[in-house]
């Protein structure tokens, strides 16, 4: 049931992710690498220009960023420094050997009161040269849809498709309040929800915004 819950809530929420995690100390967060590897493998097998799977840590009680003090990737014989960002994104290598060696990731949060949990996010962040045309947004939406389906797996996507959430478009995040408007466009402060239809596929119409695009995520109707 946990796997189905993940599929229904895959964007920006907590789930088991088929990844084993446990507490080594009161605040230390430890999680097996193999679950990350399985999902990174899905992305690497696909032909995605923008869509990716990213991993974050947040506090269970408050959902605040679980800011990282230090982190390691450990195997029985080796130790590597964990790469991460200020917003607690885990920048993990796609490494078959780490999977084979049953590596684990150990994180020390800055705030010892934080009880960290893992978030998986389907998103696009490398968008500096992304033109906000309807056709480009259609392609981005298609990538998100394909990646979500690939992560869902054959059993759910083919045989239990009715359990999957409905993706209606994309959510765009800007570095300042956006002033985009148009049919299917709804903006609040620096976020815009874009409903995308098949008619957008070859439409070169540009959706103007005075702000810079930072990231995009699927718009999932629960």
C-alpha positions, 0 to 999 in steps of 0.5 A, spaced: 500 500 500 505 504 501 508 504 494 501 506 491 500 511 496 507 514 493 504 514 486 498 517 488 502 523 492 508 522 488 509 530 487 512 533 493 510 529 499 513 524 503 512 516 502 516 510 503 519 510 496 521 503 497 527 506 501 529 503 508 530 509 513 532 508 520 535 513 526 542 511 528 541 517 534 536 521 536 537 526 530 541 522 525 538 520 519 540 514 515 537 511 509 539 506 504 542 508 497 538 503 493 532 506 493 535 512 490 539 508 485 532 505 482 529 512 481 535 515 478 536 509 473 529 510 471 531 518 469 537 515 466 533 510 461 529 516 459 530 521 454 528 527 458 531 534 457 528 538 463 524 533 467 528 530 473 527 526 480 530 530 486 530 528 493 530 533 499 529 532 507 524 536 511 522 536 518 516 531 519 512 535 524 513 542 521 515 540 514 520 546 514 527 544 511 531 539 515 538 543 514 544 539 513 550 540 518 554 534 515 553 528 511 556 521 508 555 516 504 558 509 507 559 502 505 562 497 509 569 499 506 569 506 504 566 513 506 564 519 501 562 526 503 555 527 501 553 533 497 547 537 498 544 544 498 542 549 503 535 547 502 537 540 504 537 537 497 541 531 496 545 531 490 546 523 489 551 520 484 548 515 479 553 509 481 552 502 480 557 500 485 554 504 491 548 500 489 552 493 489 555 495 496 549 496 499 551 504 501 547 508 506 547 515 507 548 518 514 545 525 515 546 530 521 541 536 521 543 542 523 537 543 528 538 537 533 530 538 534 529 536 527 526 529 525 528 529 518 524 525 513 525 524 505 521 528 500 521 526 492 520 531 487 519 531 480 521 537 477 525 541 472 530 546 475 535 547 469 531 552 465 535 558 464 534 558 457 527 555 457 522 560 452 515 560 455 512 558 449 505 554 449 509 549 445 515 548 450 510 548 456 507 542 452 513 538 451 515 539 459 508 537 461 509 531 456 516 529 460 513 530 467 507 525 465 512 520 462 517 520 468 511 520 472 508 514 468 515 510 468 516 511 476 509 508 477 511 502 473 508 497 469 503 494 474 500 501 476 500 505 470 498 499 465 493 495 469 491 500 475 491 506 471 485 509 475 489 509 481 494 514 478 493 522 480 491 526 474 496 531 471 493 537 468 499 541 467 505 545 470 506 549 476 511 555 475 515 558 480 519 565 479 524 569 482 519 575 483 511 576 483 509 573 476 504 577 471 502 572 466 495 571 464 491 568 459 486 562 458 488 556 463 493 561 467 492 562 474 498 566 478 499 568 485 505 571 487 511 568 484 507 561 482 503 560 476 499 554 475 498 552 467 493 548 465 495 545 458 491 542 453 493 538 446 492 544 442 498 547 445 503 542 442 505 546 436 503 553 438 509 558 439 505 563 443 509 566 448 507 567 455 510 573 457 513 574 465 517 580 468 520 575 473 525 569 471 523 562 471 526 558 477 523 551 477 517 547 474 513 541 477 507 537 475 500 540 476 497 534 480 489 534 481 488 529 487 
